[in-house]
């Protein structure tokens, strides 16, 4: 068996996982990726695509199932591109995620140290405090749901098991309203139409809930009627916001924000602190798990009291305000102006006076703070999925903090950046995985680095 060809059928045993929770088997010396299969299973598979880098197949017939296999409880599983793990037990999902972190640390980061544990989530359904539904033309009206995996073809979804139920009602209310008024949903291909997305956040520990309608244009004379329709369907709402996003492409939040009713910011309590979050500010979507993650990051960062701590990519200031409990002074940096404003308000609302916030990206913030002659004992970084750029890694390292705590949502970019920090004399000392996003392939990791 020298080559693999499209449409060929093979009987295989799945022997591992890919990074997206797909099963992997090996044929002719090649790794073959087979979605929704589990290690130890015997399958009849069909080759779908052969490239120089990878081989992709589809499971045609399950011959020997894994004891960890579950029947999916969602009719959209495998279609909408959201969940990746609804075919396996939660114990097996945690095993996959811990293995994914450690495989990246070893293979990409060339690290010998491994994450010894993963902190699982108490809730694996309806855990998201934030949900976003995309809108698209369908049958002469509007349909909402999620995009098919690796495409922009909308899969209509009115019930999602990981979203909060209020988001579903908000999306349904908006769809019903625009269909009754003959208002067209946005068409990505033509750039015509109105409603692009409906985005809803619901607080876990307070009664706040804010709906944000993302639209290519306003609703003019229909605006008040839309507000009334939403309030009837979703009486829990404490605010309704309109985001006019005229950009082409798939960016969800961009442009100008207008409060149509109530308060635009949502308040919630995390780590015994009260936070005000604007629609465009980052806030963890699984607050109970976020609290466990922040407590872990704080223990890594400040095992004892420190003088000065920096929090880069600080968002609405959640980690910064936690750090302020164990540091004499904390400086947070964030590139989103609205988030910086939220962070400053959050500090004041919680009576925290030893924190300041600056609006800048991580690299520029580190350089500016260094120019001020500030030398922190600890730096916490919580970058987006793409990780840190090389200049930011260099700027943080040049400040020579005793400890760097890296909070990551992507094991691959985390491992790449740890290798970059190694070049500046920092060594990985500890790592723990945290499952923030049950039933998906995503996993958070908290790492401690210090000078060799």
Phi, psi and omega in degrees: 000090186269329183225155175250138183232151179303140177077359176287148181251134178224154170256124189223164169248127179286129186239005179185188179241149164270175185292341181259022178072014175276147177289155179230134170233175182231129178225133177052037180075009181248144171280131180242124183265126184232102183301148174060033171241160185236148177305139181092347180280149175255126185227151163263120186240159177238126179291127180256325185205135178236119177237174178296331185264333186201162176236134183240139182220170177239138175287120181266320184211126178274118183264325180216107184281158174280148174295347179269359183285139174237151168283128182298139178264012180233125181292345182264358182300131181089353181250313192276349178081012180267279182285148178240346193237021183284356179263004183230158176295159180292325176300319179291324177299316179295321177299315178301315185292319177296319177297323180297316179299312185289327176296319179293317179301319182282312189282316183268316185273349181055041180261143175270334180285143180240156169287124186275341183209164173232136180268110182282164182265140177292327179247133178245355174233150177054034185268346186282127175275357182224135177222147178227124174251134175273147178248149181204153176295141178201123176058035179083003179221209182248139173235152177228156181167217181231157181282140174304146183308130179056038177204176172241035171269122185283130171260113180299125181222116178257348179220120181236126189285348177254351177275158170284147188296333181297323179301320180296316180294323178298313181297318180295320180295318180293316179299316180297320182294310184290329176293322180289336182259000181070026178271127185280142171287164182290139177249113183299327184287319184263341184077007180262163180103181191242284189285128180257312181213159166237129188234129183225135173242137178231125181292149179272323188248004173226181181267010186282146175203130183234130175257137177235122178262118180264121188223151177284344180201171181281179183253000177049237185292349180268359187300309183295323178294324177296315179301315181295322178296318179294318182292328177292315183284331186228072184295346178288344184298140174247357178195146175229126185236142174250126175251116177270105183247105182262003183288149171272148182112191189253016175294128185281301184257119177198157177089214188257148181243135181230130177278118180272330180195146175072209182256133182286334182265144175259140176251138175215165181247129180218131182054039179064018178243146180263129183238138173256126187235120176282163181304326184268358180273145178285138172209137184302141187274350180233079189305318178301319177289325178300321179297319178296320179296314182293322178297320177295314179299321180293320178296321176294316187286317188227072175296338170222170183296142179238165180278307186225133178228141174251142175235102181267147189061050193279350180057228181275012172091017184299306181293322181303314183290330174292317178300326183299342178286338184236009179231147177292327182211139179230136174238123178252147179229139182207142185274343182271114184304318181297324179292321178297319177298316176301316183299316180296318178295322180295320177299313181296318182296331181262006178067029180263114186252356183259029180231140170228155183232141177235150180262105181189157174286168190300314182297313181293324178296316179298319179294318180296316180294325177294321179296332177285354182082019182271134181231101183282151171282331181220142174235128175253131177236136179223070187283168174292181187303330182286353178079198183264147173277164187299324180294324178293319177300315180295317182295319177295316181296323181296336177283349175054049175292154178293323183225143172238125175252121184250116175258120189234145173251009178216112183300329182290311180289328174301311183296320176300316183288327175298319177298322177294319177294327177304323182294341179257014174093010179261139184241140176290123183253328182201151179209138177222133176270148180226127180272097179272339191230068180306146179075001171248172180276355186283147180212140176266152176222138175247124184236146174249125175241144176214167181298140178294000000 
